[in-house]
């Protein structure tokens, strides 16, 4: 029996990459999972993988930058799966651009997803937990870029620093209700997002394709790129009973790249 057997978790950005890995790990640990993303076709595939693990799921198409859609997704998860104990605000986007070239539209686009999406996720989760007397768990996606600002990733870094601040503030507000709020800070993860980062870095710096990725991986103490499953294992810990005395924290899970 898994540590979170019989619980229900909601994961945003669950159609691929880290979100998919988190959803599958939580299902393997015994949770039913509400899968939230914009990509309906890929969501269906992940739902099939959850079913193969013997757990139930529901798929919800929602844009996390829209407050009403996030609140509706949380309500639907409860209705479809019967309860809700864990919310993982994983969805996010990246931008690679010199800070001197950043536009208002660039700023609005990434803040709407990476910051507002987490605000709405925390808010909707807390509302549901408080209404039902649930001592729930909220888990947010930050990054190594939430501990160190990275060149050409100024806006992304700023949003991930903001997630750490939101995590701390929400943890303090919700602790009296037995609700914990933590974040996870991955490093260089072998996903489509890093393919995009590498390509954009190459365009701005003139580096050969793959060179930026290789440079970052070479700096990892454990000697390899991170996998989505590495991240999911840590999120599983944050979601489980062993982390119940932990709140307001944003630990690094990066193989030894950034140290705090």
Backbone bond lengths (Angstrom), bond angles and torsions (degrees), N, CA, C in turn:
res aa  C-N    CA-C-N  psi(-1)  N-CA   C-N-CA  omega(-1)  CA-C   N-CA-C  phi
1 X - - - 1.471 - - 1.519 109.28 -
2 X 1.351 117.88 131.39 1.449 121.89 -178.95 1.512 112.35 -73.73
3 X 1.322 114.73 162.62 1.461 120.83 -177.52 1.523 112.13 -65.00
4 X 1.321 117.62 -25.58 1.475 120.58 -179.12 1.526 110.69 -114.93
5 X 1.315 116.15 26.78 1.462 121.84 178.96 1.527 110.92 -52.77
6 X 1.341 115.72 129.65 1.458 120.44 175.01 1.511 114.89 87.32
7 X 1.328 117.89 1.41 1.460 120.08 177.73 1.523 109.93 -94.09
8 X 1.338 114.91 171.78 1.464 121.68 174.79 1.521 108.24 -123.39
9 X 1.317 115.93 131.61 1.468 122.16 178.76 1.516 109.92 -120.38
10 X 1.313 115.89 145.02 1.455 121.99 172.23 1.517 107.66 -114.06
11 X 1.331 116.50 132.52 1.467 122.16 -179.52 1.522 109.05 -127.30
12 X 1.337 116.76 122.74 1.458 119.58 175.00 1.533 109.60 -89.38
13 X 1.325 115.30 155.49 1.460 119.28 -175.52 1.512 111.93 64.00
14 X 1.332 115.81 35.73 1.464 121.67 -169.60 1.522 114.30 -86.65
15 X 1.320 118.36 -1.15 1.459 120.07 -172.99 1.521 113.67 -79.17
16 X 1.335 117.03 -18.90 1.461 118.60 -176.01 1.523 109.98 -160.80
17 X 1.327 115.36 172.85 1.451 121.77 171.78 1.512 114.72 58.05
18 X 1.322 115.77 -136.47 1.467 121.48 -177.11 1.525 110.70 -63.58
19 X 1.335 117.91 -40.49 1.470 120.34 -179.06 1.510 112.14 -61.17
20 X 1.319 116.70 -43.37 1.471 120.51 176.87 1.522 110.38 -60.99
21 X 1.325 117.16 -46.09 1.468 120.54 -179.48 1.521 111.44 -61.68
22 X 1.336 116.82 -39.64 1.467 120.34 178.12 1.520 110.57 -63.93
23 X 1.327 116.07 -46.92 1.464 119.72 -179.48 1.520 111.13 -59.01
24 X 1.328 116.89 -43.86 1.467 119.95 -178.68 1.521 111.59 -69.47
25 X 1.323 118.08 -36.85 1.462 119.76 178.69 1.525 110.74 -67.15
26 X 1.323 117.34 -42.48 1.463 119.79 178.84 1.525 110.71 -64.61
27 X 1.328 116.65 -37.32 1.462 120.07 175.75 1.529 110.55 -64.74
28 X 1.316 117.14 -43.29 1.467 120.85 178.38 1.518 111.38 -62.27
29 X 1.337 116.21 -29.16 1.465 121.27 179.15 1.524 112.74 -84.51
30 X 1.339 117.18 -1.16 1.459 119.48 172.74 1.499 116.99 113.32
31 X 1.339 117.95 3.81 1.465 120.06 -179.34 1.523 111.74 -93.36
32 X 1.328 116.84 146.59 1.454 121.27 162.50 1.529 106.95 -81.78
33 X 1.333 116.73 150.72 1.461 119.00 -167.50 1.524 112.03 -132.46
34 X 1.337 115.24 130.14 1.460 121.73 168.97 1.523 107.58 -91.66
35 X 1.313 116.35 119.24 1.457 123.42 -174.93 1.524 109.17 -100.49
36 X 1.319 117.41 118.20 1.463 122.01 -174.93 1.523 109.46 -119.17
37 X 1.319 116.80 129.76 1.459 121.23 178.48 1.523 107.84 -169.55
38 X 1.329 116.37 172.36 1.461 121.36 173.91 1.516 112.66 -88.65
39 X 1.338 117.10 -19.45 1.461 121.66 -174.88 1.530 110.18 -93.67
40 X 1.325 115.62 95.89 1.463 121.04 -173.82 1.526 112.09 -64.73
41 X 1.327 117.73 -39.14 1.464 120.81 -178.45 1.522 111.31 -64.17
42 X 1.325 117.03 -46.48 1.462 119.84 179.99 1.531 111.46 -68.56
43 X 1.332 116.58 -33.05 1.471 119.65 175.97 1.523 110.20 -58.86
44 X 1.312 116.79 -41.70 1.464 120.59 -179.42 1.524 110.43 -61.45
45 X 1.324 117.15 -38.70 1.453 120.30 177.99 1.521 112.56 -64.37
46 X 1.333 116.54 -42.11 1.465 119.93 178.58 1.521 110.46 -66.92
47 X 1.334 116.89 -36.92 1.468 120.18 176.80 1.526 110.44 -59.17
48 X 1.331 116.55 -40.12 1.459 120.01 176.71 1.516 112.22 -62.97
49 X 1.319 116.71 -37.65 1.468 120.46 177.79 1.524 111.36 -68.30
50 X 1.318 117.19 -36.80 1.467 120.60 176.23 1.532 109.92 -64.16
51 X 1.323 116.39 -43.09 1.472 120.48 179.15 1.523 110.74 -61.43
52 X 1.318 116.93 -37.10 1.464 120.55 179.36 1.524 111.93 -65.40
53 X 1.324 116.03 -21.68 1.468 121.06 176.49 1.532 112.09 -87.73
54 X 1.328 115.97 -0.35 1.457 120.21 177.09 1.517 114.64 85.97
55 X 1.339 116.83 15.95 1.462 119.29 179.90 1.526 110.41 -116.22
56 X 1.316 115.39 161.16 1.460 121.72 177.62 1.529 110.31 -88.99
57 X 1.327 115.43 155.45 1.456 119.72 173.76 1.516 108.99 -147.10
58 X 1.322 114.40 165.42 1.454 121.56 168.87 1.519 106.52 -135.84
59 X 1.326 117.56 142.38 1.455 120.90 179.77 1.518 109.74 -106.62
60 X 1.316 115.42 135.06 1.462 121.59 -175.51 1.523 108.35 -133.04
61 X 1.319 116.37 118.75 1.463 120.92 176.85 1.527 108.09 -86.52
62 X 1.326 115.99 117.69 1.465 119.82 -177.41 1.518 109.93 -154.51
63 X 1.328 114.54 148.91 1.462 122.97 175.01 1.525 107.45 -99.58
64 X 1.329 117.52 116.36 1.467 119.84 -173.77 1.515 112.78 -68.38
65 X 1.330 118.16 -15.35 1.465 119.35 177.54 1.525 112.47 -75.87
66 X 1.330 116.66 -9.89 1.463 122.67 -179.00 1.524 109.24 -101.34
67 X 1.317 116.99 112.41 1.466 121.84 -175.84 1.522 111.95 -56.12
68 X 1.323 116.85 -45.82 1.461 120.36 -177.58 1.521 111.14 -62.77
69 X 1.329 117.01 -39.31 1.465 119.90 -179.58 1.535 111.62 -67.27
70 X 1.326 117.24 -36.92 1.470 119.71 178.91 1.526 110.56 -67.81
71 X 1.316 116.88 -44.83 1.466 119.92 177.84 1.526 110.63 -62.22
72 X 1.325 116.92 -39.31 1.468 120.49 178.85 1.524 110.78 -66.55
73 X 1.323 117.09 -37.35 1.466 120.46 179.22 1.518 111.48 -63.83
74 X 1.326 116.60 -43.00 1.463 120.17 178.19 1.523 110.56 -63.45
75 X 1.323 117.05 -43.17 1.466 120.63 178.52 1.525 110.90 -62.80
76 X 1.334 116.52 -41.33 1.461 119.77 179.86 1.523 111.65 -66.84
77 X 1.320 116.95 -37.52 1.467 120.03 177.88 1.518 110.70 -59.50
78 X 1.315 116.34 -45.03 1.475 120.31 178.61 1.524 110.90 -63.01
79 X 1.328 115.32 -43.40 1.467 119.27 -177.75 1.528 111.22 -66.16
80 X 1.328 116.92 -42.91 1.461 120.79 -175.05 1.516 113.29 -75.56
81 X 1.343 116.64 -34.36 1.469 120.27 -172.22 1.529 113.73 -113.50
82 X 1.331 117.11 -3.88 1.460 120.06 169.25 1.506 116.77 95.35
83 X 1.332 118.20 -19.27 1.460 121.27 177.91 1.518 107.62 -164.12
84 X 1.312 116.45 -177.66 1.463 121.33 174.60 1.523 108.07 -159.49
85 X 1.330 115.60 121.10 1.462 120.78 -179.66 1.527 114.08 -120.22
86 X 1.329 117.05 -20.77 1.470 121.42 -173.42 1.522 108.78 -134.74
87 X 1.326 117.13 130.49 1.463 121.54 173.85 1.522 108.28 -126.42
88 X 1.337 115.63 124.10 1.460 121.77 179.20 1.530 108.16 -112.15
89 X 1.328 115.90 110.17 1.462 121.98 179.42 1.529 108.31 -88.59
90 X 1.327 114.66 81.51 1.455 121.35 -171.42 1.524 114.17 -97.02
91 X 1.322 118.19 -26.76 1.465 121.19 -172.43 1.526 111.49 -58.87
92 X 1.329 115.37 138.44 1.459 119.78 178.22 1.512 110.99 -166.24
93 X 1.327 115.34 163.06 1.461 121.59 176.43 1.520 108.55 -129.45
94 X 1.337 115.86 164.33 1.463 121.49 179.60 1.519 109.27 -125.14
95 X 1.321 116.10 150.89 1.457 122.45 172.48 1.522 108.10 -133.97
96 X 1.320 116.70 138.73 1.460 122.51 176.98 1.515 107.43 -119.57
97 X 1.349 116.39 115.26 1.463 119.38 -175.29 1.532 109.11 -166.34
98 X 1.316 118.09 142.24 1.466 119.15 172.55 1.530 110.28 -60.72
99 X 1.307 116.35 140.78 1.468 119.08 -176.91 1.522 111.35 -61.14
100 X 1.333 117.16 -27.24 1.464 120.23 179.21 1.517 113.09 -70.14
101 X 1.326 117.01 -15.78 1.464 121.13 -178.33 1.528 113.28 -104.41
102 X 1.308 117.89 -1.49 1.467 121.15 -176.22 1.526 110.51 -64.08
103 X 1.319 115.69 135.45 1.461 121.48 177.94 1.531 110.84 -107.85
104 X 1.313 114.47 168.63 1.463 119.64 176.16 1.524 110.89 -60.21
105 X 1.322 116.64 -40.41 1.465 120.39 179.37 1.530 111.27 -64.44
106 X 1.338 117.19 -38.68 1.472 120.62 176.15 1.523 110.09 -58.34
107 X 1.320 114.86 -48.49 1.466 120.04 -177.25 1.518 110.84 -63.19
108 X 1.322 116.28 -46.58 1.466 119.76 -178.52 1.521 111.30 -61.79
109 X 1.322 117.54 -42.04 1.466 121.11 -176.14 1.511 112.04 -62.62
110 X 1.326 117.95 -45.79 1.464 119.53 -175.04 1.524 111.42 -79.37
111 X 1.319 117.23 -34.40 1.469 119.46 177.39 1.528 110.63 -66.71
112 X 1.330 116.54 -38.52 1.470 119.99 -179.29 1.526 112.00 -59.58
113 X 1.326 117.10 -36.86 1.468 120.36 -179.13 1.528 111.63 -88.35
114 X 1.334 116.83 -54.36 1.460 120.84 -169.23 1.517 114.34 -77.91
115 X 1.321 117.01 -27.24 1.469 120.28 179.71 1.525 110.41 -106.34
116 X 1.337 116.88 -59.31 1.465 118.66 -179.06 1.529 111.01 -60.19
117 X 1.336 116.98 -38.68 1.466 119.18 178.83 1.511 112.76 -59.03
118 X 1.331 116.48 -36.65 1.469 120.17 177.42 1.530 110.47 -73.52
119 X 1.336 117.09 -40.05 1.468 119.87 176.70 1.527 110.11 -57.58
120 X 1.337 116.62 -49.66 1.470 119.35 -178.65 1.530 110.88 -64.67
121 X 1.334 116.85 -36.68 1.465 119.58 178.88 1.510 112.58 -65.56
122 X 1.326 116.48 -43.89 1.470 120.52 176.67 1.526 109.84 -62.35
123 X 1.309 114.87 -46.05 1.470 120.73 -177.24 1.528 111.96 -61.47
124 X 1.328 116.14 -48.14 1.464 120.05 -178.51 1.521 111.27 -66.44
125 X 1.334 116.66 -40.43 1.463 119.98 178.19 1.527 110.97 -63.56
126 X 1.329 116.18 -47.57 1.464 119.76 -179.16 1.523 111.10 -60.75
127 X 1.326 116.56 -42.41 1.468 120.59 179.17 1.530 110.26 -59.09
128 X 1.329 116.21 -46.38 1.467 119.69 -179.49 1.523 111.27 -65.78
129 X 1.313 117.00 -43.69 1.467 120.26 -179.27 1.526 111.02 -62.91
130 X 1.328 116.48 -43.90 1.462 120.23 -178.45 1.527 111.56 -66.98
131 X 1.324 116.78 -39.50 1.468 120.17 -179.75 1.524 111.80 -63.59
132 X 1.325 116.84 -32.09 1.461 120.51 -174.61 1.528 113.19 -108.70
133 X 1.333 116.92 8.18 1.455 120.52 178.50 1.519 113.81 64.09
134 X 1.333 116.36 33.27 1.456 121.47 -176.89 1.526 110.61 -95.13
135 X 1.322 116.60 128.23 1.464 120.57 174.18 1.538 107.39 -85.68
136 X 1.318 113.17 76.24 1.455 119.61 -169.70 1.513 114.50 -85.81
137 X 1.331 113.75 179.31 1.456 122.54 -176.62 1.527 109.19 -126.23
138 X 1.319 116.15 127.15 1.465 122.33 176.27 1.522 107.82 -115.15
139 X 1.324 115.75 131.59 1.466 121.34 -176.26 1.526 108.29 -132.19
140 X 1.323 116.40 125.56 1.463 121.75 -173.97 1.527 111.85 -114.08
141 X 1.319 116.34 150.42 1.458 121.55 178.32 1.523 110.42 -90.71
142 X 1.339 115.68 111.71 1.459 120.63 167.63 1.525 106.55 -106.81
143 X 1.321 118.71 -140.45 1.463 120.77 -173.26 1.522 109.02 -175.54
144 X 1.336 116.94 166.09 1.463 119.08 166.83 1.529 109.57 -58.08
145 X 1.345 116.02 -27.76 1.460 120.64 177.52 1.522 112.10 -74.37
146 X 1.314 117.36 -2.84 1.454 122.27 170.18 1.518 111.85 -92.40
147 X 1.327 117.03 -3.29 1.466 122.98 175.20 1.519 111.76 -114.10
148 X 1.314 117.30 -33.03 1.465 124.18 176.27 1.528 108.40 -129.61
149 X 1.323 116.60 132.47 1.460 118.85 172.54 1.517 110.11 -77.66
150 X 1.333 117.00 135.53 1.457 121.72 -176.59 1.523 110.53 -111.06
151 X 1.328 115.98 139.30 1.459 121.68 177.38 1.521 110.55 -58.07
152 X 1.318 115.73 138.82 1.469 125.34 -178.58 1.533 112.67 70.29
153 X 1.310 116.60 1.00 1.470 121.76 177.37 1.527 109.82 -124.08
154 X 1.325 116.40 38.12 1.468 119.87 -173.71 1.517 112.53 -61.81
155 X 1.328 117.02 -48.15 1.462 119.14 -178.33 1.519 111.26 -68.81
156 X 1.323 116.75 -42.59 1.466 119.77 177.16 1.521 110.21 -58.82
157 X 1.330 116.85 -47.11 1.464 120.45 179.39 1.526 110.64 -59.65
158 X 1.325 116.89 -44.10 1.466 120.20 -179.50 1.520 111.65 -60.39
159 X 1.333 116.77 -41.35 1.462 119.09 -179.61 1.525 111.11 -67.29
160 X 1.318 117.49 -34.99 1.467 119.83 -178.28 1.518 111.85 -77.23
161 X 1.343 118.14 -30.27 1.460 120.45 168.24 1.524 109.37 -62.51
162 X 1.324 116.77 -40.92 1.467 121.12 179.52 1.522 111.48 -61.75
163 X 1.317 117.21 -37.98 1.472 120.05 178.12 1.527 110.39 -61.65
164 X 1.321 117.32 -39.56 1.466 119.41 177.32 1.527 110.65 -61.84
165 X 1.326 117.26 -42.17 1.465 120.61 179.32 1.525 111.13 -65.06
166 X 1.322 116.56 -43.89 1.460 120.36 177.73 1.522 111.12 -61.03
167 X 1.318 115.93 -39.54 1.465 120.77 179.87 1.516 110.54 -62.61
168 X 1.324 116.98 -45.22 1.466 120.36 179.74 1.524 111.64 -64.49
169 X 1.334 116.26 -47.39 1.466 120.15 -177.03 1.523 111.49 -65.15
170 X 1.335 116.63 -44.41 1.461 119.88 179.69 1.515 111.26 -65.54
171 X 1.324 116.96 -37.05 1.466 119.95 178.59 1.525 110.83 -60.49
172 X 1.327 116.61 -41.64 1.465 120.42 -179.89 1.531 111.18 -67.48
173 X 1.325 116.85 -39.35 1.462 120.20 -179.71 1.523 112.58 -69.23
174 X 1.327 116.67 -37.36 1.460 120.45 -170.57 1.527 114.16 -96.54
175 X 1.319 116.81 -11.02 1.471 119.89 -179.43 1.527 113.36 -56.57
176 X 1.339 119.74 -39.37 1.471 118.40 179.18 1.529 113.71 -60.35
177 X 1.331 116.98 -18.43 1.463 121.39 179.86 1.532 111.92 -98.31
178 X 1.318 116.54 5.57 1.462 119.68 179.51 1.508 113.92 77.34
179 X 1.332 117.28 15.27 1.462 122.42 179.27 1.521 109.03 -97.25
180 X 1.322 117.61 127.63 1.460 120.69 178.78 1.525 110.01 -101.03
181 X 1.335 114.51 149.76 1.462 121.42 178.99 1.528 108.00 -136.65
182 X 1.312 116.40 117.72 1.461 121.72 177.84 1.522 109.36 -134.96
183 X 1.324 116.18 171.63 1.462 121.55 177.23 1.517 109.36 -135.27
184 X 1.309 115.43 162.94 1.461 121.86 175.42 1.525 108.20 -122.84
185 X 1.326 116.12 145.50 1.456 121.62 -173.53 1.518 110.29 -126.50
186 X 1.336 117.51 85.69 1.463 120.60 179.31 1.530 111.73 -71.53
187 X 1.339 114.46 167.84 1.451 120.71 177.28 1.511 111.57 -109.16
188 X 1.320 116.77 -121.34 1.462 122.17 -177.66 1.521 107.98 -90.85
189 X 1.322 115.35 98.43 1.459 121.77 -174.48 1.532 108.82 -100.98
190 X 1.308 115.52 136.03 1.463 121.58 -177.54 1.533 110.00 -76.97
191 X 1.338 115.50 80.77 1.464 122.14 -179.72 1.520 109.56 -135.38
192 X 1.330 115.74 175.42 1.468 120.84 177.74 1.524 111.44 -61.43
193 X 1.346 117.60 -29.39 1.459 119.76 179.48 1.526 110.53 -61.45
194 X 1.337 116.26 -40.83 1.461 118.13 -179.66 1.522 112.21 -73.48
195 X 1.310 118.20 -25.64 1.465 120.57 171.57 1.527 109.24 -61.17
196 X 1.339 115.92 -43.79 1.458 121.43 177.59 1.518 111.31 -63.77
197 X 1.335 116.66 -46.24 1.465 120.61 -179.63 1.528 110.23 -58.99
198 X 1.333 116.41 -47.40 1.458 119.82 -178.66 1.523 111.32 -60.75
199 X 1.324 117.38 -44.81 1.461 121.05 -178.78 1.526 111.39 -63.66
200 X 1.319 116.97 -41.81 1.458 120.90 -179.65 1.527 111.17 -71.06
201 X 1.327 117.02 -38.28 1.468 119.96 175.75 1.524 110.01 -60.27
202 X 1.337 116.44 -43.82 1.460 120.98 179.71 1.524 110.85 -60.85
203 X 1.330 116.13 -39.70 1.464 120.27 -179.08 1.523 111.42 -64.42
204 X 1.338 116.26 -37.78 1.464 119.84 -176.72 1.526 113.27 -84.62
205 X 1.325 117.06 -29.27 1.470 119.95 -173.42 1.522 113.91 -105.54
206 X 1.328 116.60 -16.38 1.451 119.78 -175.27 1.511 114.27 83.81
207 X 1.329 117.30 4.25 1.468 121.13 177.69 1.529 109.89 -66.24
208 X 1.314 115.44 154.15 1.460 119.75 177.19 1.526 109.84 -68.73
209 X 1.331 117.75 148.80 1.470 119.77 176.22 1.532 110.39 -54.95
210 X 1.315 115.66 131.73 1.456 121.10 -179.54 1.514 113.99 91.03
211 X 1.331 118.10 -16.53 1.468 120.65 -175.24 1.523 112.49 -70.19
212 X 1.319 117.21 -40.37 1.468 119.86 -179.61 1.517 110.54 -65.38
213 X 1.326 115.73 -45.24 1.474 120.33 177.00 1.521 110.33 -57.54
214 X 1.325 116.84 -47.52 1.461 121.18 -178.83 1.528 111.24 -62.18
215 X 1.319 116.79 -38.39 1.463 120.92 179.76 1.525 110.86 -62.73
216 X 1.321 116.24 -45.13 1.463 119.18 178.98 1.530 111.27 -66.26
217 X 1.317 116.98 -42.74 1.468 120.00 179.81 1.527 110.44 -62.61
218 X 1.326 117.14 -37.22 1.466 120.85 178.99 1.523 112.00 -61.56
219 X 1.339 117.00 -23.72 1.463 120.62 179.89 1.514 114.50 -85.92
220 X 1.330 118.17 -1.44 1.464 121.79 -177.68 1.525 109.56 -83.79
221 X 1.318 117.16 125.16 1.464 121.19 -174.86 1.527 112.51 -60.30
222 X 1.321 116.96 -36.30 1.466 119.83 -177.70 1.526 112.75 -80.30
223 X 1.313 117.48 -2.45 1.450 120.78 165.82 1.513 117.37 83.57
224 X 1.323 117.71 13.95 1.470 119.31 177.94 1.512 109.77 -154.09
225 X 1.314 115.14 161.40 1.461 119.86 174.74 1.525 109.99 -68.93
226 X 1.305 115.30 154.48 1.462 121.86 177.75 1.529 109.25 -77.88
227 X 1.310 116.24 147.52 1.462 121.38 174.23 1.527 109.41 -105.15
228 X 1.328 117.35 157.13 1.460 119.05 174.32 1.531 112.20 -56.22
229 X 1.331 116.39 -32.42 1.469 120.14 -179.75 1.529 111.84 -68.33
230 X 1.350 117.40 -30.92 1.463 120.44 174.55 1.524 109.96 -60.20
231 X 1.315 115.87 -44.68 1.464 120.56 179.45 1.524 110.34 -66.57
232 X 1.320 115.88 -44.06 1.465 120.77 -176.89 1.527 111.78 -61.18
233 X 1.327 116.58 -35.95 1.459 119.32 178.47 1.519 111.75 -62.11
234 X 1.329 116.32 -38.79 1.466 119.38 179.11 1.521 111.08 -72.27
235 X 1.324 117.21 -39.33 1.463 120.26 176.78 1.525 109.97 -62.12
236 X 1.331 117.21 -36.71 1.452 121.04 176.75 1.528 110.75 -59.27
237 X 1.331 116.07 -41.82 1.472 119.64 176.12 1.524 110.76 -61.57
238 X 1.335 117.02 -46.98 1.464 120.40 -179.63 1.522 111.79 -61.58
239 X 1.326 116.72 -30.45 1.466 121.33 -178.70 1.524 112.70 -80.52
240 X 1.312 117.70 -16.19 1.455 121.40 -171.27 1.515 114.73 -97.05
241 X 1.326 116.39 177.06 1.462 121.86 -175.36 1.519 114.16 -66.37
242 X 1.326 118.49 -24.35 1.467 120.13 -179.36 1.525 112.42 -69.26
243 X 1.329 117.58 -15.41 1.465 121.14 179.92 1.527 112.31 -104.29
244 X 1.322 117.78 13.07 1.461 119.90 -174.73 1.523 113.49 -66.95
245 X 1.341 117.85 -19.92 1.469 120.05 179.00 1.534 111.01 -98.51
246 X 1.299 116.47 15.68 1.467 122.39 -178.38 1.516 108.84 -115.70
247 X 1.332 117.42 126.90 1.463 119.52 176.28 1.523 110.24 -154.66
248 X 1.335 115.53 148.77 1.452 121.50 178.93 1.516 114.90 79.61
249 X 1.324 117.22 11.41 1.460 121.03 -173.76 1.529 112.00 -105.24
250 X 1.330 115.71 152.73 1.474 122.29 179.05 1.529 109.28 -134.92
251 X 1.332 117.75 72.08 1.459 120.61 -175.13 1.530 112.69 -72.32
252 X 1.319 114.31 150.48 1.465 122.15 174.38 1.510 109.84 -80.26
253 X 1.334 115.69 136.85 1.457 122.35 172.47 1.536 105.51 -134.10
254 X 1.348 114.86 82.22 1.461 119.62 -167.32 1.528 114.42 -137.08
255 X 1.309 117.88 10.45 1.464 120.72 178.03 1.511 114.33 75.48
256 X 1.326 117.35 6.22 1.453 121.02 -178.64 1.517 111.76 92.25
257 X 1.338 116.13 68.51 1.464 122.21 178.58 1.517 110.56 -124.84
258 X 1.318 115.50 -48.54 1.469 122.33 174.57 1.523 107.17 -114.76
259 X 1.328 116.81 136.04 1.469 120.56 -175.82 1.523 110.53 -120.21
260 X 1.339 114.46 131.40 1.467 120.87 177.12 1.521 110.11 -137.37
